[in-house]
Amino acid sequence: MQADSARFPENVAAARRDETLLGALHRLQRDARAGRAETVSKLPEFEALRDAARDIRNGALANLAGNLERFEENVVANGGEVHWCRDAAEACAAVARICREAGAKTVAKGKSMVSEEIRLNAALIDAGFDTVETDLGEYVLQLRDETPSHIVIPAIHLTKDQFAETFRGAHDTLPEDRPLEEARAITDEARGALRDVFLRADVGITGANFLIAETGSVAIVTNEGNGDLAQSLPRTHVVVTGIEKALGTVEEALTLIRVLARSATGQEISAYTTFATGAKRADDAAGPENFHVVLVDNGRGDLLAGPKREILRCIRCGACQTVCPVYGAVGGHAYGAVYAGPVGSVLTPALSGLEKSKHLPEASSFCGACEGVCPVRIPLPRLLRMWREDAFQAHLGPKVLRWGLFAWSTLTAWPWAYRTAGAIGGRMLRLMAMGRGRLTRLPFAGKWTGGRDLPVPEGGTFVGKWHRRRGK
């Protein structure tokens, strides 16, 4: 499967043939929906919290420049340093420079979607640094040379047997016949392999869920202890994050944390919620000697100034991916981008260009499930529709679509012609079905009938029925 959004149709076809992937996606959507519903039901004020979370993120974006400047002032006051980077190249160069100045050989990485976005691992490895992912899912993906398929559960597309197979191939100094049938055995082996990485790492890199302007703190929310180890054991801690993560106060962050875990994994709260504030002080028991925050724009400033700025409210919970019927049918890798699902279909065109990712906004049924679960109420269907309109205006769609829309709009301008065409079309479809009640093949709709049957019109039209009832 190609990591290329332009190949989305081909990637979808490959994903639909992968029975292992489809089974994993079915379990994800079934379990995650049930878990979220149960957890949310225990919090009567959850919908009010979503409103508050939306307002907090809107306010933070409206005052983003001020929040970032105040954040930098407090980071510096706490012994840290902030690096402003316009794009992926500048961000990777900044991190590599910090690693060189630290005399680093080994870099321990916590989970960070922004680092995936800017291809940080490849840049550091090319620069000569032994760079190791320490999140369990990210670690096995690095061993397999794969990218995350979900924002929160990066290796959701893999089975336990595939984890075991990967470990047997990578950890070749261990006995070949060791038991790896149980998840606990796999976790223990990963812990053993990564313990040495933490102990010898010179630099630890993490992402950030939130940046707190009033204190200069960085908050990370995880379910594995690797995030805390990556930021506290190495001499140098580097935070790589997008500029949109800045908030005003700790209280705002705590409100968002209340909706984050419930939306992401169905937990009331994640196992670890950690606030890091600057470098180690004289009386601190542990912590890094050097603290750096790499702020990445990479197109976010343009988004902020445009009509699709609401996507920047995203707190990376992955809930929209988990409930999306399209994501649930093809998985994350089919999108050919770092961010998959509804959030990716809105964000990717802004980051990599609509021409390269024109298929992604089309990958939606507009069912509204994504907006229904978003903890910060991002109007994802509306934003997807805006990208579709942009693609149409730029003539990026197939010509048959433009002709079809032209024909439809012409018919709708003449109600009598529209009703006549509808009546004739309905009769033709019933004749073609030959009494079966469904169509397995249909001219000009091969992509639709290739994966599903088309029900035959039962007879008459909605408008006709409305007129008949009105006449009564």
N, C-alpha and C positions, 0 to 999 in steps of 0.2 A: 504494500500500500504506500503510495507516494505522499510525502509531506509537502503537498502543493495544493492550495485551494482551487487552482484552476482545473485540477483533476478530480474534483468532487464527484462528478457522475461516475467515473471509473472506480473511484474509491468506494462509493456506495455499493456498486455491483460486487466488488470483492468482499466487502463486509457482510453482505447478505448471504454469501456462501459459507461464512465462517460460523459453524454451529456452536463452537466453544464460546465465541464472542457473544453470540445471540443469547446463549444460556446465562452468561455472566450479566448481561444487560437486563435480562428479565428479572433475575434475582435482585439486582441493584434497585430497579424501579419498584418492585414489590415491597422489599424490606424497608427502603428509605421512605416511601410514602407512608407506610404503616407506622414506622418509628416517629416520623415528624408529627403525624396526626395525633398519636398518643401523647407525645410530649407537649404539644401545643394545647391539647385539651386540658392539661393540668395548670395552665396559666391563663386565667380568664382575661387578663389585660393584654394578651399578646397582640391583638389587632391595634390597640392603642399604642403599644410599644412600636409597632411597625410605622405608625404615623409619626411618632416621635423620632424614630430612626431616620425616616425620610427627611424630616425637617432639619435634623442635625446635619445630615450629609449635604442638603441644599445650602444650609448656612455656611458650612465649611467650604464648599466650592465658591460661594459668593465672596468669601473673605480669604480665598486660598493664598493670595500673595502675602497678606498680612500674617496668616498663620505660619507660612513657611519661613518668613523673615524672623518671626518671634521664636520659632522652633530652632533656627540656626543660632540665634543669640544665646539661647539656653544650652544648646549642645556645646557651644564654645565655652560658655561659663562653667560647664561641667567637665571640661578637659577634653572635649572631642573636636572633631573637624567635619565640616560638611562640604561635599563636592557636588557642584551643579553640572549636570550633563544634558546636552541637547538631544543626543541620540544614542543608539546602541554602541556605536564605535567609540564615542567619548566615554561612555560608562565602562565599557570593557577596558579601555586604556587606563582609566582612573583606578580600577580595581587592581589591574596588573601592576601599576606603579606602586600602589600601597603594598602589595605583596613583595615586590622587589625591595622596597625600602625597609620592610620588616625582615629581610633576609630569609624569606619563606622557602621551604621545600615542599611541605605538605599543607594542603588547604582542606579543611573539613567544612562541608556545605550543609546547611539546613535547607528545608524546603522553601523555594522561592519561585513563583510563577514569573516574576519580572526577570529573574536570571535566565529562565527558559526563553523568554521573549527576546532578550538581547544576545542569546547564544553565548552566555558567559563561560560555561564549562569548556567549550571548544577553544575560546580565546585564551583561557588560562592554561590549558593543556598545551596549546601551541606555543605559549610563552615559557614552557618548561616546568610548570608547577604540577605536582601530583595532586589532582583535584578529585575528591571523593564525595559523592552524595551519601548522606548519613540517615535520611529518612528511609524506612524499610522499603516502601514502594519505589521511591526514586533510586535507591541503591540497586535494586534488581533491574530496574529499567536501564540504568547506566551499564550494568554488566551485559545486558542484551542489546545495547545500542539502540534503545527505543526512547520515545518521548512520552510524557504523561498523556493519558486519555481522559482525565477528569481533573478538575481544579483541586478537589479535596482528596479524592481517592485515586491517585495517579496510575496505579496498576490494576484498576478494577477489571480490565480486560483479560487478566491472566488468572489461571487456575493455580491451586496449591501444587499440583503436579508440575506445572511449568516453573514455579518458584524452585521446587526441589531440583528439577533438571538443570536449571541455570546455576544453582549453587554447586551441584556436583561438577559442572564443567569449570566453574571459576575457582572454587576452593579445592584445588587438586592436591594439596598437601594433606588433606584429611582422608580417613579411610573411605574407600569407595562403597563399602557395604553399610555405611552408617545409616540409621533409620531417619528418614525425612518425610514420613507419611503424615505426621501431625503438625499443625500450625505452630505449636509451641516449640517443636524441634527446629523448625525453620527460623523462628524468631531468635532462639538461643544461638543458632549458628551465626546469624547476622550480627547479633550482639557481640559475639566473640571476635568476629572479623573486624568490626568497627571500633572495638575498644582501643586497639592499637592506633587507629587513625586519630582518635581524639587525643590520645596521650602524646603523640608526636607532632600533631598539627601546630604550625606556627601562626596560621591565620584561620579564623572561623568566619564563615559568611552565612548570614541569615537574610530572610526577607523581613517584612513588617506588615502586620495587619493594620496598625494605626500609628501615627506620629502625633505626639502630644505637644502642642505649642507652649502651653503654660509652664511645662517642666523640662522640655527637651528630651522627653522619654520616648522610647520605642517599645510598642507592645506587640508580642507575638502570641498567637493562640494555637496550641498544638495538642496532639494526643500521644506524642512520643517524646521521650526525654532528650532526644538528640538536639532539639532546638536550644535547650538550655545549656547542654554540654558544648555545642558549637560556639556559643557566645560567651561562655565563662572560662573554659579551660585554656584556649590559645591565648598568646600574649596580645594578639590584635583581633579585634572584632570589627567586621565590616557589614553594615546593613545596606542592602541594595533594594530600593523601593521606588515606586512611582510617586510623582509629586502629588497625586490626588489623595493620598492617604492621610494628609495632615488634618488634624482636628484642633479645636481650641482648648478643650479641657479634659481632665481625667474623667470627670463625670459623664461627658459625652461618650467617651470610649467605653465606659462601663455599661451605658445604655445599649450601645451597639453590640457589645459582647453578649448581652442577654438574648438578642435575637439571632446572633451568629451561629452558635452551636446548635440551637434548636432547628435552624434552617439547614445547616450543613450536614449533620449526622444524626439528628434526632436526640441529641443529648441535652440535658439541662445546662450543662457547662462542660467545656473541654477539660481534659485531664490536666493540662498545663496552661496557665495564663500568666505570662511573665512581662514585667515592665523593666526595661534596662535604661539606666540614666547615666550616660557618660562613662568615662574610664574609671578604673579602680582607684579608690581613695586610700589614704594612708591607713585608716582604721578598718577597711573592708577586709573580710576574710578571704574573698575570692573575687575574680573579675579580671577583665583584660587591662593591660597597661595602656593600650591605644584603642581609641574608639572612633570609627569613621562612619559617616552616613553618605551614601551615594544616591543622590536624587536624580531620577531619570524622567525626562520629559517624553521623548520619543513619540511625538504626535499628540500628546495629551493637551498641550497648550492650545493647539488648533481646535481640538474637540471642545475644550472649555469655551471657546469663543464662538462656537457654532450651534446649530439647532439641535444637535444630538448630544449635548453636554450631559443629559441625564444619565447616560451610561456610566459616567464617572462616579456616580453614587455607589456603584457596585462595591460590595465588601468581600467578594470572592468566596461566597459560601457554596457555590455549585448547585444550589437548589433548582435553578432553572434547567440545568442539564439533566438532573435526576428525574424530573417529571416530564421533560419534553418527549413527545412521541417520536419525533424524528431522531433525536439523539438515542433514544431507546431502541431504535431499529437499526442504527448503523454504528454507534459508538463514536468516541472522540477522534480517533485517528482519521476517519473518513473526511473530516473537515480540512485536513491538511494544514492546520494552523495550531498555534500554541493554545488558543482559547477556542473551545468547541461549544456546541449547543447554542441556545439563543443569545447568550452574552457574547460568544465568539462571533456569531453571525452579524452582530452589531459592531463589535469592537474591531474585528479583523479588517474590514474595508477601510476603517479610519487609520489603521496602523500600516497596512501594506498596499493600500490602493484598491479602489472598487473594481478596476479592470481585472486585477488578478484574482479577486474573490467575489466576483459577481454572482456566483452560484449560491453563496451562503445565505444571503437574505431571502432567497427563494425556498430555502429548506425549512419551511414553516407552514403549518396548517392554520395558523392564527387561532388556535383553540383557546389561547389565553391562559393556559396552565402555568406558564412561566411567570407571568405577571401576578397570578394568583398566589404564588408562594414566595415571591421576592421579598426579603425582609425589609428592603428600603423602597418598595413599590416602584421600581423602574418600569415604565410603560413599554416593555420590550416589543409587543406587537406593533405599536405605533412607530417605533424607531425602525423596525424591520421594513415597515411599509414605506417609510421615508427613503430608505436605501433602494427599495424597488423603484420608487419614483425617480430617484437620481439615475439609476441604471437605464430606465426607459428614456429619460431625457438625453442621456449620453449615447443612445443607440447601441447599448451593449447586449441587448437581448437578441434572440433569433428573429429573423425577418418574419417567419410564420406567425410568431406571437404578435408582432406589430400589426400584421395584416388581420389577424383574428380580432384584435382589440378594435381596429378600425371598422371592421365589419359589424362587430357587436355594437359599437357606439353609434354607427349609422342606423342600425335597426332600432335601437332604443329611442332615436329621435323621431321615429315614425311608429307610434304604438300599434297601428293596424298591421304594419309589416312585421313587427316583432311578434305579435300574436299569431299571425299566419305562419311565420317561419317556425315558431314553437310547436304549433299544432302539426305541421308537416313533419318536423323532426321527430316528434313523439311517435307518430304513426310509423315512420321508417324504422326507428329503433325497435318497436314492437315486432315489426315484420322480420327484421334481421335476427331477432332472438328466437324466432320459430317456436314460440310457446314455452321456452325454457325459463323465462322470467329474469334472465341475466345474459350479459354479453361477455364472452371471454376474449374476443378480439373486436377492435373497432378502428376503422381508418382514422389516421391523424391523432390517435390517442393510444398508440402502442405502448408508451411508457407507463400509462395508467393501467391498462389491462394486462401489462406484463407482470404486475405484482398483485392484482386484485381483479375481481369481476365487477362489472358495471351493472347495477340494478336497472331494469327496464322501466320507463315511465308507466305508471299504472293507468293513465288515461286522464285527459283533461289537464287544465293548468290551474295554478293558484288564483290567477286573475279571473279566470272563468268561474271558478267556484265562488269567488268573492262577489262577482256580479250576480250569480244566481241567488245567493243568500240575500244580497241587497234587494233583489227584486221581490223577495218574499216579504 
